[in-house]
Amino acid sequence: MDAVEQTTADVVQRVQDLRKLLWQANYEYYVLDAPTMPDAVYDQLYRELQNLEARHPELITPDSPTQRVGDRPASQFVSVKHNIPLYSLENAFSNDDLAKWQERWRRVVPDVTEFDYVCELKIDGNALALTYENGLLVRGVTRGDGIAGEDITQNVKTIRSIPLRLNLDNPPPVVEVRGEAFLPLSSFEQINQEREQAGEALFANPRNAAAGTLRQLDSKIVARRKLDFFAYTLHFGSGDLRLESGESNPTPDSPLPTPHSQWDCLELLKQMGFRVNPERQQCADLQTVQTYCDRWSLDRTRLPYMTDGVVVKINSLALQAQLGFTQKFPRWAIALKYPAEEAPTIIEQISVNVGRTGAVTPLAEMRPVQLAGTTVSRATLHNSDRVAELDVRAGDTVIVRKAGEIIPEVVRVLFELRPEGTIPYQMPTHCPDCGQGLVKPIDEAVTRCINASCPAILRGALVHWASRQALDINGLGEKLVLQFVDTGLVESVADLYDITVDQLLHLERMGKKSAEKLVQAIADSKHQPWARVLYGLGIRHVGSVNAQILAQRFTSVEALAAADVGAIATVFGIGQEIAQSVYDWFQNPGNQQLIQRLKTAGLQLAGDVVQPTQTNAAIAGKTFVVTGTLPTLKREDAKALIQNAGGKVTDSVSKKTDYLVVGEDAGSKLEKAQSLGIPQLSEADLLTLLTPPA
């Protein structure tokens, strides 16, 4: 062997050795949580491997530790159908619900007398399906609607607790691993600090932050945010559910042990190189399950990540296969959701906030407290009636919680801790922003500022006008709106269309290029359709769906302005209250002047009647509600498809709703639909329904 060949062989061997060392170090650090290699040594070996691969690019492999971050941002994400549907779980909210669940599944298999459970913490993150072929990670897909999700493989590779290659000498041909990607609380706090310093909107909670991170087109941003991952489900083959039951070996020649239980699968996942939640527990009976759930309902606050419940699974895979699935859930698993987390704190003062509709909301300014993974220092008191009901005062010790895990609210006052000398709170009589007198209509709980020129109302109106579902003006955020109002540059949404680049250059942190882009974005908004303009006007009770409904019935602003309450109320989905609000808005002289200015500026204040183009019996006349994030369609697009096929779309779920179209991160609408027994459709189901029969 000559010198060149000898050198090449040495390099190949060294590259292989370095990868094995780094793989093992990652496994010990992220999976075993027992690192043996010092960080400095790891960094040195990593740099050596980088240098060798730079000099010998032909040696780079997809599973190399250096290949976790892509060189180029993705242009878009592609929708991928899951080999096996990624079902959601039925929810339980009490120990009684758990007992009823056990009764239901035991009726399906009455002869089964021996069984046990596995309890796992329900991580508050985003579900992923990972596909490995011959041990190599080839695809990472989001849950989506459970039928199809988005291929985000480039981003998945940045998560260091997800192995690029399985820790197996002889891996099966195909393995699918499912689990939860999440953001540790320390990373979440750091991200929000950075966003606050940059003047960007803060993430509401770690789950939202994780979801936003996974959908970043640039994997370098994903890598910086340090997502983590817990694996919890294992599938062999490409869709054969029988293999998951343990009835057959993963592959005829595989050295892997045959998993017969969920516990076996978790142990095998750990052996394969995945991080598995260490707080899992086998439970012999439902009483042990309940003890586990009660314990973690209290102890979850000490965890370095968010958990919103416990997943309870029947341990036996054979029994799981025997029980199977309902149309929506596996019968062999259920999620017990924790009650909303509560915490005590002290109210330092009570202030008010004026929204874009003039609603004056009292707010409790509190000593900062950790609640559901975030630091909370302000909570809503809703309205003056709620303040009186609570009898809440500055200086009180109160219990706060997050309503829907998002909006902090005061639940009750601990009167036994009330200091002497506190004074009952009185709502202000005048607006804190404009000084005008406030009004509380007899039939409403909300106190309002009715001064159309109020700076607070104007700020809210501008933010709403520029929002994505309205005029979608890219670059016009809250901080810039604040400058517009404070400097007097804008006194109405119509003023936006008179702004020049030179005027913008006088604002803080506004360069010429940014100013030109903003002026162009404002000009582009003139092409938004009449329905979006109507929504952007911010008329009370007129959301994006109602705006579309009204714009289809009244095809111009003149037609809507000329309609009386009775005519507006006859439109499906509108009703008397919304009709009165629309009518009153158009009777206001200031609003009439605004419409005239928008017309002069060239905005679209008229449209065409949208006639159904694909009417079929499955859609026509049916009422739909769309909720959550769909895998490929924007919600507005899904609504348009339904309407074009003769269906009706509303914002709220009721007994009159025929179908709920469900995407990822569906919330209270899904729960209400389940309670009413309303059929649910995935995006794929909807598209099938929309396809005319052959």
N, C-alpha and C positions, 0 to 999 in steps of 0.2 A: 504494500500500500504506500503510495507516495505521500509527500508532506501535506499537499493540499487536501487530499482525501482524508488524511489523518485528522487535520484541523477541522474539517467539516463534520466528521463523525464525533469529534469531541464537543463541537458546538451543539449538535443535535442532542447528544446525551446530557449536556449541561442544561439546555432548555427544558428537557423532559424532567430532569431532577429538580430544577427550580419550580416548575409548575406543581409537581407533587408536594414539595415543601410548602408552597403557598396555599394549595388546596387544603392540606392538612391543618395549616395554621388558621385558615378561615373556618374550617369545621370546628376546631377546638374553641375558637373565639365566639362564633355566632350560634352554633348549635349546642355544644357541650357547656358553653359559658365557663370554660376552664382553660384559658390561654396559657401556653407554655413558651411561646416565642415572644421575646421583647419587641415592642413596636419599632425600635430603631433597627433591629435585625430584619424585621419584615420589610421595612421601607428600603433597606439596602438590597435585599434579594429582589424586591419588586423592580427597583431601578435597574439592576443588572439584567433582569429578564427583558425589560423595556428596551435597553440598549442592544441586546442580542437580537431581538426581533426587528429592531430598526435597521440593523446591518444585514439581517437575513429575513426579509419579509416573507419569503417562501415557507418559513417555518411557523408563521402565525396560524393558529387554529381558533375556531369559534369559542372553544371552552377555555381559552387562555385567561388567566386572571386579569390580563391587561385589556381584555376586550369587553369589559362591562359597560363602557361608555362609548356610544357611537360618535363618529367624526362629524356627521352631518345631521341637522334636524330633519325629522320626517315632514313630508308635505301634507299628509293626512293619515287617518286611521281607517283601516279596511274592516268591514263587518265580516265576522266569521261565525258560522253555525256550530254550536256545540255538538260534539259526538254523542254526548249524553246530556239531556236537559239539566240545567243547574237550578234545581227546585229551591224555592224559598221554604221557610219553616213556618208551621202553625205556631201562633203565639199563645202563651199562658201568662196570666197575671197574678195568680195566687196558687197556694198549695191545693186548694179545691179544684182548680183547673187541671193541675197535674193528675190528681186522683181520677177525674173524669176522663182524661186522656188515656190513662191506664185501663179504665173500664172499657173504653171504645176499642182499643186494639186487642184486648183479651177476648172480646166478643167475636172478633174475626178469627182467632185461633184458640178456641175454647179448650182444646186438648193439651195445650202447653202449660206445664206446671213449674218448670224450672227456667228461670231467666234472671238476668241481672242487667245493670245499666252502666253506662259510662257518662260522666258529667265533664263537660269542658266549658271554660269561660267563653262567653259570646263576645268576641273582639269587635269593637266598634270601628270597623274599617271598611274595606272594599274587597269583595270576593274575586279571586282570580282562578282560572283554570290553566294549568301548565302542562304542556305535552312534551314528553321526552321520547326520542327515537334512538334505540341502541345506546341509551344512557345519556344522550346529548340533548340539552334544552333547545327545542326548535320553535316553540310557540308559547306565548303568554296572552291570554284573552280575558277581558273583563266579563263580569256576569251578564251585563246588558239586561235583557228582559227574560233571561233564563233559557231562551231558545237560541239566541245569537248575541254575540258581544263584539267588542272592538279588539283587533289584534294590536297589542301594545308591547310586543316582544322586546323592542329596543329599550323601552323603559323598564321592563321587568328585569332585564339583565343587570341593571344598576343596583338592584336590591341584594346586598351581600349575603343575606341569610337564605337566598335562593341559589342553590348550586347550579353552575353552568353544566356540570357533568355529575351524574349520580355516583355516589361513593360505593360502587359495585364493580367487581372484576368481570362479571358476566351478566350485564343488565338484560332485562326482557326487551323484545323488539319495540314495544310501545307501552308507555306508562303515562297515565294522566293523574296529576296531583292537584288537589284543590285546597285552597286555604284563604287566609285573610291578610291582605296588605294593610298596614296601619302605620300611623305616625306616632312615635313615642312622644310623651308629653314634653320632654326636654327639647326635642326638635321642633315641636309645635310652637312653644314659647319663643324660641330663637327666630323662627320664620316670621312670626307676627311682630317681633321687635324690629326686624329688618324691614318689614313692609311699612310699619309705622314711621320709621326714620326716612323711608323713601316716599312717604306721602301716599301710600297705596292702601286700599281697603283691607281691613283685617279679616282673616278667616274666622267664621263663627265658632268652629269646633274642629278637633283633630280629624274627624271623619271627612268633613268638607275639604279640609286642607289636603288630605290624602287623595281624595277623588280628583281635586284640581291638579295635584302633582302628577298623578298617573296619566292625565290627558295632556300633559305638556308635550309639544312636538320636539323640543330640544332635550335629549336625554342627559345633557350636562346639568341642566337645572334639576332634573329628577335626582341625579346622583348627589347633588349638594344638599338635598333636603333629607337624606338618610332615612328612607322608608325601611320598615322591617316587615317580617312575614312569619306567620305561624301556619304550618300545614295541618290539615285535619281529615282529609279524605283521600283514598287511594283507589284508582281504577286500573285494571290491566286490560290490554286489548284495545279495540277501537269501537266501544259501544255495547259490548256484550255484558249486560248487567249480571248475568249468572256468574261471571268470573269473580265479581265482588263478593258473592255469597260464600266463597271458600269451597265451592263444590268441586273445583278443579284447580290444578296447579297453575301459576301464572304462565309458564311456558313449559313444554315437556323437558327441556334440557336446562332449565334455570336452577341454580343452586339456592334460590331464595326459599325460605320456609313458606308454606301455604298459610295465609292468614285465615283464621276461623272466626275472628271477632274484631270489633272496632278497636279494642285495646291492642290486639296483635298488629293491626294496621298502623296505629300510632307508633308502636315500637319499631316497626319496619321502616316507616317514614324517617324516623330518627337515624336508623342504621344507614339509610340511603343518603343521608347528608342534610336533612331538613331540620329546621327548628320546630319543635313541637312544644305546645304550652306545658310548662312543668307543673301547673296547678290542676291538671286533670286528675280524675279519681274514679276508680271502679266502685260501684255501689250495689250492695246485695239486694236492696229493696227500696221502695219508694220513701220510706221513712229516712233512710240514709241519704237519699237524693235531696229530700227537703232540708235536712240538716246542712248539707253542703251548700245548697242555695241560700239558706238563711245566713250562713257564715260569710259567704262572699258578698251578700247584699251590704254587709257592714264593713268588710275588710277591703273592698275594691278600691277605696281611696288611697291605699298604700301602694298600689300597683303603679309602675312607670308608664302605663298605657291605659286607654279607656276601655271599659267593658260595660255593656248595657244589659247583661243578663247571663243566663246559663243555658247551654244547649244540653239537653238530655237525650241520649240515644240508647236504644236497646243494643246490648253488647254483641249478641250472636248475629253474625252475618247471614247464617242460614235462616234465622227467624226474620231478619230484615227482608230477605228475598221473599219469604212466604207472605209477609204482610204487604209488601209492595207500596203503591202510591195511590192517593186520590188524584183528582184532576189537578190539584194545586200543590199538595204537600206529600212528603213521605209519611206513612202511618207510624213509622218506627222512631220518629224523632220529634221533639218539640222544643221551643225556646221559651224559657221562663224569663220574662222581662222584669227588671227591677223597677220599683216605683221611682218617680223622679227624685233625683238626689237633692237633699235639703241641707242647709248649713245656717248657723246663727251668725249674725253680725250686728253692728250698731249703725243706726241712721245718723249721719252727721248733719244733713239738712235736706229739705224737700224743695226741689226746683220744678220748673215746668218747661215743656218743649212744645213749640208751635209747629205743626206739620203743614204740608202743602194744601190741605183742605181747610186750614184754619183751626183744626182740632187742637185743643190745649191739653196736653197729657202731663199729669203730675208724675215726677220721677223721684225716687229715693236715692240720694247720694250717700253711699255707704262706705264704711271701712272695707278695703279690698278683702275678698274672701275667695278661696278656691272652690269652684263649683262645676262639676261635670267636666273637669279637665281644663277649665279656663279661669282666669282671675276676673272676678266680677266686682265692680265698684258702683254700679248703677242698676236700678231695677224699676220696672214700670209699676205705677199704682193705678193705671187705667183711667180713672176719672174721679170726679169729686164724690160721687156716690160710694165708690169703692174706698176712698180715703175715710169717709165718714163711717162706713161699715167696719173697717179695721180699727178706727180711732188711732191711726198711726201718727206719731209726732217725732220731731227732731229729738235725738237723744235716746229713743227707744231701742231696745234689743229686739230684733225681729228674726223670723225664719224666712229664708229666701230659697227659691228653687228655680229650675229652668223649665218653663212651660214648653212642652214639646222638645226638650233638651236644647233649646235655642234661646228663647227670650227669658231673661231673668225676671221674676216677679216676687213680690212680698206675699207670703202665705198667711202669716199671723204675727201678732205682737205678743211678746212675753211680758205681760203686764206686771208680773211679780218683780221684774227687774227694772221697771220704769223709775228713773230718778225723779226727785221732787222738783217742782217748779216748771214742768213741761207745759207747753201751751198748745191747745188744739190747733191743727193746721187749717187755714182758710185759703181757699183758692183766690188768686189775684182777681181784682175787678177790672184791671186794664192789661192789655197785651204787653208783655215784657219787651217785645221787639219794636212795636210802633207806637205804643202808648194809647191806642184806641180802646174804648170800652168793650169788654167781652160780653157775649150773649150765650145764654143756656136755654135753648128751646124747651118748651114744656114737655114735649113728647120724646126728648132725647136725654141721655145720660152725659153727653159730651158738651163741654164748654167750648165756644168757638170765638175766634177773631174773624170778623166779617169785613175787615178792611182789605180790599183787593190789592192795595199798594203795600201791604205789610212786607217788610224784607224777608221774614221767615217763610211766609207763603210763597213769595217770589222764588226764594232759593229752592224750596221743595218742588215748585212748578217747573223750574229749569232742569233740575235733576231728572224729574219724571219725563219731561219732553225729550231729553237726550237719551233716555234708557233704551235698552235693546229692543223691547217689544213696541216701543213708540217710534220716534224718529231715528233712533240708532245712530247718534252722532258720536263717532269714535273720537276719543280724546277730550271730550267735555265731561269732566268728573266733578266731584263735590268741591275739591279745593279750588278749582278754576271758577266754578260757579260762585263761590264765596267772594273771590276777587271781583268778579263781574258786578255783584250786588254792592259790595262795600265801596267800590270806586264810582258807582253810579253809571257804569258803562252800559248796563242792561237794566231796564225797568219793566220789561215784558218779554215773553218768548219771541214776539215779533221783532224786538230789537236785535236779536241774534243775526238776523238776515241783513242788517245794516253794518255789521262790524267789519272793519278793514284790518289788514295786516299791520299797518302803522299804529293803529290803536292798541293792538295786542302787544306790540313790542314794548309798551310802557308798563306792562305787568311783570311781576316778579317771575324769575326763572323761565322767561318766554323768549326763545331765540327765533330768528327769522324763519328757519325751516319748520319749526313746530307751529309757528303762527300761520304759515302758508298752508300746512296740512289741516289745521283746524278750520280755517276759512273754507277750504275745499270740502271738508266733511260737512260743514253747515250747508254749503251750496248743494251737495249731493242729497241731503235730506229732503230737498224740495221734490224729489222724485218718489218719495214714499207714498203708498196708496192712501186713499181717503180714509179707510178704516184705521190705519195707524195714526193719522192726524187726529181723528176723532178720539182715539184712546189717549193720545198725547195731550189733549186739552185738559185732561184731569177732572172731568165731570164726576161728581160723587156717584158711586155705585156703578160706574161704567168701566168694567175691566176690559181686557183685550178681546175676550170672546163676545161680550155684549156689544162692544164697538163694531166687531165684524157683523154681528146680526143686524144692528141698526144701519150700518153702511150698505148692507145688501137690500134692506127694505126701503131706506131713504137714500137714493143714489147721489144726492148732492147736499151740501150744507144748507142750501136754500130750502130744499124739501124738508129737511129735518127741522130747521128753524121755524118753518111755517106750520108744522104739525101741532095739533093740540094734544093735551094729555091723553085723551081717549084714543086717538089714533096711534100714539106711541105705545100705549099699554097693550094694544091688541097684538103687537109683534110677539111671536113665540119666545119665551124665556125672559121677557122684559118685566111686565107687571106694573102695578100702579106706582109703587115707591120709586122705581128707577125712572119711569115715565115722568113723574112729577119733578124729579131732580133734573132731568134733561130739559124739560120745558122751562123750569125756573132759570136754568143757566142761560138759555138763549134769550130770555126776557131782560137780562141785565145789559144796560147800555154799554158798560165797559167791555163786556164780552162781545157784543155786536161790533164794537170798534176793533177789537182784536181780530175777529174773523175777516173784517175788511182789509186790515193790514196784511194778514197772511195771504189773502187772495192777491193783493197787489204785489207781494213778494214772490208769487209764483208757485205756491204750494198746491198740492192736489186736493181740492175740496169737492171733488166729484168722482164717481166711478161708474162702472157698468154693473148691471144686475147679473149676479152669478147664478146661472141656471144649472141644475144638475146635468152632468154630461154622461154619467155611467149608472143611471138609476137601476137598482136591482132590488129584489124583494128582501134581501138580507140586510140592506142598509136603509132603504127608503122609509121615512117616517119614524125611524128608531132614534132614541136619544142617547148620546154618548158623552162621557166625561174622560178627559185625557189627563193622566198624572204621572209624575216622575220623568226621568230622562230616558228617551227611547234610543236604541243602539245606532240607528242610521237616520231617522227622520227627526227634524225639529218638530216640537209640539204644534207650532203654527201650521207646518206642512201637513201633519197628520189630520188636524182639524179641517184644513182645506179639502183634503181628499175625501173626508167623510161628508162634508157639505156638498161637494161636487157630485157625490153619489146619491144625494137626496136625504142624507141623514142630518140630524140636528146635534149641535154641540153646546153644552152648558158648562158653567164653572163649578157647580156644586152637585154632590151626590144626593139623590132623594129616591123615594119609592118609584118615581116616574122614570128613573134612569134605566135604560135597557142594557148598556154595556159600560164597563170601566176599562179603558185602555191603560195598561200598567207598564211603566218603565222602571228603571233603576232608581232607588231612593224614594219610592212612593211613600207617602206619609199617612195622614189622618183620613184622606179620601179612601184609601185602600181598606183601612180598618172599618170605616162606615159601610163601604160596599159589602165587605164580608159579613157584617152584622145584619145587613138587609138581604143577603143572599143574591146579590147582583152578580151576574156572570162577568168574569174578567178575561180580557184579551191581551196577549202579548202583541208586539208590533207585527211579528210573523202571522199571528192569527188574524189581525186586522187586515193585512195585505191579502191574505187568502180570502177573507170575507169580501174585500173590495174587488177581487178578480171576477169578472162576469163568467157565469157558467158557459162551458163550451157548447 
